[in-house]
Amino acid sequence: MTDLAARALAALSACGVSLPSDAQAPSVVSRSPIDGSTLLVIPALDAAGMDAAVDRADAAFPAWRSTPAPVRGFLIKSFGRVLEQHKEDLADLVQLEVGKIRSEALGEVQEMIDICDFAVGLSRQLEGRTMPSERPGHRLMETWHPCGVVGVISAFNFPVAVWAWNTAIALVCGNTVVWKPSEKVPLTALACAALLDRAIAEQQAPEDIHVLAIADRDAGPALVENPKVAVISATGSERMGALVGPRVAARFGRAILELGGNNAAIVAPSADLDLAVRGIVFAAAGTAGQRCTSLRRVIAHTSVVDEVVRRVAEVYSRLDVGSPLEPGTLVGPLIDEGSFERMQEALAEATDAGGTIVVGGERVNVEDGPDGFYVRPAVVRMPEQADIVRRETFAPILYVLSYDTIDEAIALQNGVPQGLSSSIFTLDQREAELFMSSGGSDCGIVNVNIGTSGAEIGGAFGGEKTTGGGRESGSDAWRGYMRRATNTINYSHELPLAQGVNFG
């Protein structure tokens, strides 16, 4: 057993996970991107097992939907406190399975705690509306009700936070949950499920209101196509969403899709360049460019583009790339060899399209992780927004384009299929207001003087176009997990009909 595997086992044990001692098939393999080693082999579900998981959650739904929403909130409050006790353990697993630096791993677990606090408050605010009726002696109102089983499909890059966004709100709304995590990160899923099970037991909530379904990709369609799953919330690639969305729609289910992001930052002539460079570097290089909100494109005014490139390249050249377990590291590994190969293919295509690699792109040798795929984040000057720039490569590649007018910059920003996150660095209020207006950015997240990544849980998270249109986390995203009913109550002695209809 490697040192990393032993550390993973210790964190799992602290979270109360009991692993089966006998080998089973099928299975998924947890490998650490830090050094490429195998952490553990975990039993997985096949399609029949996935159907059984849905049946369990479906059977638990009637009792849970009948539980008062504030009482459901007590469960999430208890879960939040359990997460606080095991923040370090979960951060260990996030580091080992994803390769995040320590502060980012801890930050992801903090997102879980924050969404629990949000959901507890929400449990007393699932409000409807009362509208005036045109008929005397009548009241018109709407009420909101849980949908049923919510299937959550999460990606590797945020293995715990995105699940928590969906699950905390879905449970508070009275749904039950079946969670299929990415097959790349099963250990974090086991730990999260064990901690939630502890809270469920403490609150004496019904069993099986949350069911973990670790499975490989072949079992995924069984969850997506199951008619007992009322809502599918899927986070992943555009390709995955193109498969999931139609299958859910074909059975008249509901899909919440949070897919690719090809995010841009406009740097205006008036921008505070010190602020812009800090925002650009974190958004583009943080998490080794493996966030859906990672910065992929900088669109800088011709008067400042050379200075922006010079400053960013200078910072990139001295970024500490290495093991995320070492203090001082800022950029950890890519998740696997496939990600590295796709990055190299994208860089080759960019140069073929006339781009110039200013800095980065090469593999970095790390003594403690010879089989890990570490790269220096790359900056590429592009003469135009070529096809490769319009596609998302899930790696730290930052394309730089230039513009002359703000209308041209906004057209470049919007000129990609994806529509997740966007930002502008400017001290010109007119430009900022234009960027946030209906004629500005077409993304679901629009920022001014900050980068594209680092969303807070209080705002609804998601994007437009091929990003999917779904919303998770804060604001009124809870409505996506509930169904609306319009109610009319007649408290008069008459039976007037709407629109003045006379029937007899």
Secondary structure as GFF3:
##gff-version 3
##sequence-region A 1 504
A	DSSP	alpha_helix	3	14	.	.	.	ID=ss1
A	DSSP	beta_strand	27	31	.	.	.	ID=ss2
A	DSSP	beta_strand	38	43	.	.	.	ID=ss3
A	DSSP	alpha_helix	47	65	.	.	.	ID=ss4
A	DSSP	alpha_helix	69	85	.	.	.	ID=ss5
A	DSSP	alpha_helix	87	98	.	.	.	ID=ss6
A	DSSP	alpha_helix	102	122	.	.	.	ID=ss7
A	DSSP	beta_strand	130	131	.	.	.	ID=ss8
A	DSSP	beta_strand	138	146	.	.	.	ID=ss9
A	DSSP	beta_strand	149	153	.	.	.	ID=ss10
A	DSSP	alpha_helix	161	172	.	.	.	ID=ss11
A	DSSP	beta_strand	176	180	.	.	.	ID=ss12
A	DSSP	alpha_helix	186	202	.	.	.	ID=ss13
A	DSSP	beta_strand	210	212	.	.	.	ID=ss14
A	DSSP	three_ten_helix	217	219	.	.	.	ID=ss15
A	DSSP	alpha_helix	220	224	.	.	.	ID=ss16
A	DSSP	beta_strand	229	235	.	.	.	ID=ss17
A	DSSP	alpha_helix	238	250	.	.	.	ID=ss18
A	DSSP	beta_strand	254	258	.	.	.	ID=ss19
A	DSSP	beta_strand	263	267	.	.	.	ID=ss20
A	DSSP	alpha_helix	273	285	.	.	.	ID=ss21
A	DSSP	three_ten_helix	286	289	.	.	.	ID=ss22
A	DSSP	beta_strand	295	301	.	.	.	ID=ss23
A	DSSP	alpha_helix	305	317	.	.	.	ID=ss24
A	DSSP	alpha_helix	337	352	.	.	.	ID=ss25
A	DSSP	beta_strand	356	359	.	.	.	ID=ss26
A	DSSP	beta_strand	363	364	.	.	.	ID=ss27
A	DSSP	beta_strand	374	375	.	.	.	ID=ss28
A	DSSP	beta_strand	378	381	.	.	.	ID=ss29
A	DSSP	alpha_helix	387	390	.	.	.	ID=ss30
A	DSSP	beta_strand	397	403	.	.	.	ID=ss31
A	DSSP	alpha_helix	406	414	.	.	.	ID=ss32
A	DSSP	beta_strand	418	419	.	.	.	ID=ss33
A	DSSP	beta_strand	421	425	.	.	.	ID=ss34
A	DSSP	alpha_helix	429	436	.	.	.	ID=ss35
A	DSSP	beta_strand	445	448	.	.	.	ID=ss36
A	DSSP	beta_strand	460	461	.	.	.	ID=ss37
A	DSSP	beta_strand	464	465	.	.	.	ID=ss38
A	DSSP	beta_strand	472	473	.	.	.	ID=ss39
A	DSSP	three_ten_helix	477	481	.	.	.	ID=ss40
A	DSSP	beta_strand	482	490	.	.	.	ID=ss41
A	DSSP	three_ten_helix	498	500	.	.	.	ID=ss42
###
